[in-house]
Amino acid sequence: MTKLAIQAGDLHLASRRGLVYGPLDWTLEDGHLGIVTGPPDSGKSTLMLTLAGRMRPSRGSRLEVLGHQLPAAERWVQRHTSVTGVAGLDDLDDVVTVRSTVRERLAWLAPWYKIVRYPGNEQIAEICRLAFGDLPVPTAKTRVYELDEPSNLLLRIALSLASSPALITVDAVDQLHDLSDQDTVWSRLDAIAASGVTVVASTTDAHELDRIPWTTEPSHLDLTTTDVAEEA
């Protein structure tokens, strides 16, 4: 029997101004890549946070993530998921080094009594291995502002993966301005999903994804429609 990482039915979020997203039905298999598309006002970022247990949907929604019902099990889901790419949530401090950035993340994850030392190049390379693959990993002394756009986003993804989550969300891959940089990140997200981590990522336009030679064809959720989940 296929194990589902996400099972959503009539999932929606309403505000005083109307629907933020939905209602939608969608399933995503465990260890697969799901791609959410829609225009800037379609609620993609809010949906990313909902799927990771950081925001609650409206009453009447049905949502199960990693086998646990939300919002009842939101604390459990929060511990087993990570959120990346949301403006103002996981932005990196431009003036600090990669070493300081990684240490801060490791210290956050460590028990309060554990002393977390600054990592060297070898430890940073290991932490970044899944996110970067064969791409060059930034050195410990590199400052964040020296990173190009894809390296910055991949480092944020690597920091998300440091907690060994079962599912990660990556919002707005098209925040990268160059299409080749977007392709680089999509290829790495494909590899992360192939390793067994469920990935949900968002972008504006689905047509650009035809360029990627996927390991496994991703599941596509189009927020310009309702009650529809397409296999892209």
PyMOL commands that set and color helices and strands:
alter all, ss='L'
color gray80, all
select helices_A, chain A and resi 44-51+74-79+98-109+121-132+144-146+149-161+173-175+179-194+207-211
alter helices_A, ss='H'
color red, helices_A
select strands_A, chain A and resi 4-15+18-29+33-37+62-65+68-70+81-84+167-170+198-203+219-222+230-231
alter strands_A, ss='S'
color yellow, strands_A
deselect
rebuild
show_as cartoon
